[in-house]
């Protein structure tokens, strides 16, 4: 669980197929486990689509709630090599262009300003799209930009914290949504935070739809955790904000998003979110390697195809940016891989009512009259006694001792005692009602695990065609969106810097960023060409939900 060495070098950008072997050698030194799972580009194309590159180029004109009720490899990112170009968008830019012009920053054809559709497929583990042919996702990937070894979630790798980190650029300790359900010692609220709670007191930070609205742009959300919460000028307008309803068919969601594209060009939303519960639900029920998950992935691909077809029919495919992400991955587990708190035999000294969460993440908040450190020491002693089966697969921490790379200590909402099971293991209270053999899937684990990674695939005017970039953590996405939308005043966030720069400056950036100490968040100004891009890294208690502890 140690942090990565500060002496590690920044990996080189993979900019073409011809460079892949050399890039793989460098990546093998940095992320050998990732590379072991990474098929070569030509193999991936054949396995996923089975069509030639020329066909691809010609073809591209350029169940639960938000997560299942079961929800209960950090590589620090200092070199975001997404090619988001310096572009001056002007009304009426409608040049005809062919594949030879598909570089970053190509002008718009029909729209007068950028428009982004951010799609989340809940629990879409990295590599899921290679389980079966996914021609529509493959089309976005081969004609866009992909995080080649996946998108890294924030810790804990749960649905609500990650969705909200994606749209705010803040770690959970900063935005305050620290889990799918939790309490706050400051609030006299017997229920606490739960899925579907839209009370603003729980939600800190500034989501991208709020920032867009502040900048005079129209935003629309078709389901996204936090999107129904009133925040400044954002009031969840009925024509552009859908209240969560898990029964709405996926196809209807896509069709509603497409209907926005039929509005007058000056009324088309600049930012649109779109959410699907799959394949998370199937992953929990049957595990990540099941036929049910493969079928769910196929359905997501068909929905992407429905969206692409609709955009093409309107002549907007090359104007609208599509970004496909997930919130986390999925790990296989069975009920035989359990650590039971009852085996610690602490009796009344560990009241199970103090346990806020268990499973892939253990969170314990003892009452004020119980010393958390003393309880932690008793639990650690019991685990070391050899009487607790599988106790070696549970790392127990006082929250202030959690690895710094997790960014999961400095908020009063985070429980004093945190347990992190090894991949595939879960914490349970008692053996009651556990069958002992049933297998499924789980997430919430250490975000450093490859199984917790998800996807980042972006296609649009500001993303280079056929480009792959290293893995990065999802708090960077807010800055990517801000850059694409040319927002004048992005909110302060935990992203390393603004990500809007031109491909020609890659080498300069590598030289600059290569001097940054890995494993820590370091604020600095990013120079791209002759233009200085301010970073937005922040440690500000006034931004967050919950009381931060400095």
Residue pairs with C-beta under 8 A, 6 or more apart in sequence:
1 395
1 403
1 446
1 448
2 403
3 403
3 404
3 405
3 519
4 75
4 76
4 518
4 519
5 518
5 519
6 517
6 518
6 519
8 30
8 518
9 26
9 29
9 30
9 514
10 78
10 79
10 510
10 513
10 514
11 23
11 26
11 27
11 30
11 79
11 470
12 19
12 22
12 23
12 26
12 510
13 23
13 81
13 467
13 469
13 470
13 506
13 510
14 20
14 23
14 148
14 467
14 468
14 469
15 467
15 506
16 466
17 41
17 42
17 466
20 40
20 41
24 35
24 38
24 40
27 34
27 35
27 38
27 149
27 470
28 35
30 75
31 73
31 75
31 149
31 471
33 73
33 450
34 73
34 149
34 150
34 450
34 471
35 149
37 127
37 149
37 450
38 148
38 149
39 47
39 130
41 468
44 130
45 51
45 53
45 56
45 138
45 142
47 130
47 133
48 129
48 130
48 133
48 134
48 135
48 137
48 138
49 56
49 133
49 134
49 135
49 138
49 139
49 142
50 133
51 135
53 142
56 138
56 139
56 142
56 143
57 99
57 143
58 99
59 139
60 139
60 142
60 143
60 317
61 312
61 317
61 318
62 97
62 99
62 102
62 106
62 143
62 317
62 318
62 461
62 465
63 246
63 277
63 278
63 281
64 246
64 277
64 280
64 281
64 284
65 195
65 196
65 244
65 246
65 277
66 122
66 159
66 160
66 163
66 195
66 223
66 225
66 244
66 275
66 277
67 122
67 123
67 158
67 159
67 160
67 180
67 195
67 277
67 280
67 327
68 280
68 281
68 284
68 285
69 195
70 284
70 359
70 440
70 442
71 158
71 159
71 180
71 284
71 359
71 443
71 444
72 158
72 179
72 180
72 181
72 357
72 358
72 359
72 361
72 444
73 152
73 447
73 448
73 449
73 450
73 452
73 453
73 471
74 152
74 155
74 405
74 406
74 446
74 447
74 448
74 473
75 152
75 448
75 470
75 471
75 472
75 473
76 405
76 473
76 518
76 519
76 520
76 521
77 152
77 470
77 471
77 472
77 473
77 476
77 496
78 496
78 513
78 516
78 518
78 522
79 470
79 509
79 510
79 513
80 469
80 472
80 476
80 480
80 496
80 497
80 499
81 469
81 470
81 506
81 509
82 145
82 458
82 463
82 469
82 480
82 499
83 104
83 145
83 462
83 463
83 464
83 467
83 502
83 503
84 104
84 462
84 463
84 480
84 483
84 484
84 499
84 500
84 501
85 103
85 104
85 105
85 462
85 500
85 501
85 502
85 503
86 105
86 500
86 501
86 502
86 528
86 529
86 531
87 105
87 107
87 461
87 462
87 486
89 107
89 108
89 112
89 113
89 114
89 486
91 112
91 113
92 112
93 107
93 108
93 109
94 107
94 108
94 109
94 110
95 107
95 109
96 109
97 106
97 107
97 109
99 465
102 143
102 464
102 465
103 464
103 465
103 503
104 461
104 462
104 463
104 464
104 502
104 503
105 461
105 462
105 502
106 318
106 461
107 461
108 114
108 319
108 461
109 315
109 318
109 319
110 265
110 315
110 316
110 319
111 265
111 268
111 316
111 319
111 320
112 265
112 266
113 217
113 270
113 486
114 270
114 321
114 461
114 462
114 484
114 485
114 486
115 268
115 269
115 270
115 271
115 272
115 316
115 319
115 320
115 321
116 270
116 271
116 272
116 320
116 321
116 322
116 323
116 460
116 481
116 484
116 485
117 257
117 272
117 273
117 274
117 307
117 320
117 321
117 322
117 323
118 166
118 167
118 208
118 271
118 272
118 273
118 274
118 323
118 325
118 477
118 481
119 273
119 274
119 275
119 276
119 304
119 307
119 322
119 323
119 324
119 325
120 163
120 166
120 224
120 273
120 274
120 275
120 276
120 325
120 326
120 327
121 276
121 278
121 279
121 300
121 324
121 325
121 326
121 455
122 159
122 275
122 276
122 277
122 278
122 279
122 280
122 281
122 326
122 327
123 159
123 278
123 279
123 280
123 281
123 283
123 284
123 326
123 327
123 328
123 329
123 330
123 441
123 443
123 454
124 279
124 280
124 297
124 300
124 325
124 326
124 329
124 454
124 455
125 279
125 283
125 288
125 326
125 328
125 329
125 330
125 451
125 453
125 454
126 149
126 150
126 151
126 329
126 450
126 453
126 454
126 455
127 150
128 279
128 288
128 293
128 297
128 455
129 137
129 138
129 141
129 297
129 301
129 455
131 293
131 294
131 297
132 294
132 297
132 298
134 297
134 298
134 301
135 301
135 305
136 301
136 302
136 304
136 305
136 308
137 300
137 301
137 304
137 324
137 457
139 308
139 459
140 304
140 308
140 322
140 324
140 457
140 458
140 459
141 457
142 465
142 466
143 459
143 465
143 466
144 322
144 457
144 458
144 459
144 460
144 463
144 464
144 465
144 466
144 467
145 457
145 458
145 459
145 463
145 464
145 467
145 468
145 469
146 455
146 456
146 457
146 458
146 467
146 468
146 469
147 455
147 456
147 457
147 468
147 469
147 470
147 471
147 472
148 468
148 469
148 470
148 471
149 450
149 453
149 470
149 471
150 329
150 450
150 453
150 454
150 455
150 456
150 471
151 325
151 326
151 453
151 454
151 455
151 456
151 471
151 472
151 473
151 474
152 447
152 452
152 453
152 471
152 472
152 473
152 474
153 162
153 165
153 327
153 328
153 329
153 447
153 452
153 453
153 454
153 473
153 474
154 161
154 162
154 165
154 171
154 172
154 407
154 447
154 473
154 474
154 475
155 172
155 406
155 407
155 408
155 446
155 447
156 172
156 178
156 179
156 360
156 361
156 408
156 444
156 445
156 447
157 327
157 328
157 329
157 360
157 443
157 444
157 445
157 446
157 447
157 452
158 179
158 180
158 327
158 328
158 361
158 443
158 444
159 180
159 225
159 280
159 327
159 328
160 177
160 179
160 180
160 195
160 225
161 172
161 177
161 178
161 179
161 180
162 327
162 328
162 474
163 224
163 225
163 226
163 275
163 327
164 170
164 172
164 175
164 177
164 203
164 205
164 207
164 225
164 226
165 171
165 172
165 175
165 474
165 475
166 325
166 327
166 474
166 475
166 477
166 478
167 207
167 208
167 209
167 224
167 226
167 273
167 477
167 478
167 481
168 174
168 175
168 204
168 205
168 206
168 207
168 208
168 478
168 491
168 493
169 205
169 475
169 476
169 477
169 478
169 479
169 491
169 493
169 494
169 495
169 536
170 204
170 205
170 475
170 478
170 493
170 494
170 543
170 544
171 407
171 408
171 475
171 494
172 178
172 179
172 407
172 408
172 411
173 407
173 408
173 409
173 410
173 411
173 414
173 544
173 548
174 204
174 205
174 411
174 494
174 538
174 543
174 544
174 548
175 203
175 204
175 205
175 543
175 544
175 545
176 202
176 203
176 204
176 205
176 411
176 413
176 544
176 545
176 546
177 193
177 202
177 203
177 204
177 225
177 226
177 545
178 408
178 411
178 413
178 414
178 546
179 193
179 356
179 357
179 361
179 363
180 194
180 195
180 357
181 192
181 193
181 194
181 195
181 356
181 357
182 192
182 193
182 356
182 357
182 363
182 413
182 415
183 189
183 192
183 193
183 356
183 365
183 413
184 192
184 193
184 202
184 412
184 413
184 546
185 365
185 368
185 412
185 413
186 412
186 546
186 547
187 201
193 202
196 244
198 228
198 229
198 230
199 229
200 229
200 230
200 231
201 545
202 545
203 226
203 229
203 231
203 545
204 543
204 544
204 545
204 546
205 491
205 493
205 543
205 544
205 545
206 231
206 232
206 491
206 543
207 226
207 227
207 231
207 234
208 219
208 271
208 478
208 481
208 482
209 219
209 220
209 221
209 227
209 234
209 271
209 273
210 219
210 231
210 232
210 233
210 234
210 491
211 482
211 487
211 489
211 490
211 491
212 218
212 219
212 270
212 271
212 485
212 487
213 219
213 232
213 233
213 234
214 232
214 233
214 489
215 485
215 487
215 488
215 489
217 269
217 270
217 271
217 485
217 487
218 240
218 267
218 268
218 269
218 270
219 234
219 240
219 269
219 270
219 271
219 272
220 240
220 241
220 257
220 260
220 269
220 271
220 272
220 273
221 227
221 236
221 240
221 241
221 242
221 272
221 273
222 242
222 253
222 256
222 257
222 272
222 273
222 274
222 275
223 242
223 244
223 253
223 273
223 274
223 275
224 273
224 275
227 236
227 241
227 273
228 236
228 241
228 243
228 244
229 236
230 236
236 243
240 260
240 269
242 248
242 253
242 256
246 277
250 276
250 278
250 299
250 303
251 303
251 306
253 274
253 275
253 276
254 274
254 303
254 306
254 307
254 310
255 306
255 310
257 272
257 274
257 307
258 307
258 310
258 311
258 314
260 268
260 269
260 272
261 268
261 310
261 311
261 314
261 316
261 320
262 314
270 485
271 481
271 485
276 300
276 303
278 296
278 299
278 300
279 293
279 296
279 297
279 300
279 330
280 330
281 296
282 290
282 292
282 293
282 295
282 296
283 290
283 293
283 296
283 330
283 440
283 441
283 443
284 330
284 440
284 441
284 442
285 292
285 440
285 441
286 292
286 293
286 440
286 441
287 293
287 330
287 332
287 333
287 439
287 440
287 441
288 329
288 330
288 331
288 332
288 441
288 451
289 332
293 330
293 441
304 322
304 324
307 322
308 317
308 322
311 317
311 320
318 461
319 461
320 460
321 458
321 459
321 460
321 461
321 462
321 463
321 484
322 458
322 459
322 460
323 456
323 457
323 458
323 459
323 460
323 477
323 480
323 481
324 455
324 456
324 457
324 458
325 454
325 455
325 456
325 457
325 474
325 477
326 454
326 455
327 454
328 443
328 444
328 447
328 452
328 454
329 443
329 449
329 450
329 451
329 452
329 453
329 454
330 441
330 442
330 443
330 451
331 360
331 423
331 424
331 441
331 442
331 443
331 445
331 449
331 451
331 452
332 424
332 439
332 440
332 441
333 360
333 424
333 425
333 426
333 439
333 440
333 441
333 442
334 424
334 437
334 438
334 439
334 440
335 426
335 434
335 435
335 436
335 437
335 438
335 439
336 436
336 437
337 390
337 393
337 424
337 425
337 426
338 389
338 390
338 425
338 426
338 427
338 428
338 431
338 434
339 388
339 389
339 390
339 391
339 393
339 394
339 421
339 425
339 426
339 427
339 428
340 388
340 389
340 427
340 428
340 429
340 430
340 431
341 350
341 352
341 355
341 358
341 427
341 428
341 429
341 430
342 429
342 430
342 431
343 382
343 387
343 388
343 389
343 391
344 350
344 378
344 379
344 382
344 383
344 388
345 382
345 387
346 378
346 379
346 382
349 375
349 378
350 364
350 375
350 378
350 379
351 366
352 429
354 364
354 365
354 366
354 367
354 370
355 362
355 363
355 364
355 429
356 363
356 364
356 365
356 415
357 363
358 426
358 427
358 428
358 429
359 426
359 427
359 428
359 442
359 444
360 421
360 426
360 442
360 443
360 444
360 445
361 418
361 419
361 420
361 421
361 444
361 445
362 394
362 396
362 417
362 418
362 419
362 420
362 421
362 427
363 414
363 415
363 417
363 418
363 419
364 372
364 375
364 415
364 416
364 417
364 418
364 419
365 415
365 416
365 417
366 372
366 375
366 416
366 417
372 398
372 416
372 417
373 398
375 417
376 396
376 397
376 398
376 416
376 417
379 396
379 417
380 396
382 388
382 391
383 391
383 394
383 396
384 391
390 425
393 421
393 422
393 425
394 419
394 420
394 421
394 422
394 425
394 427
395 419
395 420
395 421
395 422
396 417
396 418
396 419
397 417
397 418
397 419
397 420
398 416
398 417
398 418
399 408
399 409
399 414
399 415
399 416
399 417
399 418
400 409
402 408
402 409
402 418
404 519
404 520
405 448
405 519
406 446
406 447
407 494
408 414
408 418
409 549
410 548
410 549
410 550
411 544
411 546
411 547
411 548
411 549
412 546
412 547
412 548
412 549
413 545
413 546
419 427
420 445
420 446
421 427
421 445
423 445
423 446
423 449
423 451
426 442
428 434
443 452
445 451
445 452
446 452
447 473
453 471
456 472
456 474
456 477
458 480
460 484
462 483
462 484
464 503
475 493
475 494
475 495
476 495
476 496
476 499
478 490
478 491
478 493
478 495
479 490
479 493
479 495
479 497
479 498
479 499
479 500
479 536
480 499
482 490
482 498
483 498
483 499
483 500
484 500
490 498
490 536
491 536
491 543
492 536
492 537
492 538
492 540
492 543
493 536
493 537
493 538
494 521
494 537
494 538
495 535
495 536
495 537
496 521
496 522
496 523
496 535
496 537
497 523
497 524
497 525
497 526
497 533
497 534
497 535
497 536
497 537
498 526
498 533
498 534
498 535
498 536
500 528
500 533
501 509
501 526
501 528
501 529
501 533
502 528
502 529
504 529
505 528
505 529
508 527
508 528
509 526
509 528
512 526
512 527
516 522
516 524
521 537
522 537
523 535
523 537
524 535
525 532
525 533
525 534
525 535
526 532
526 533
526 534
526 535
527 533
539 550
541 547
541 548
541 550
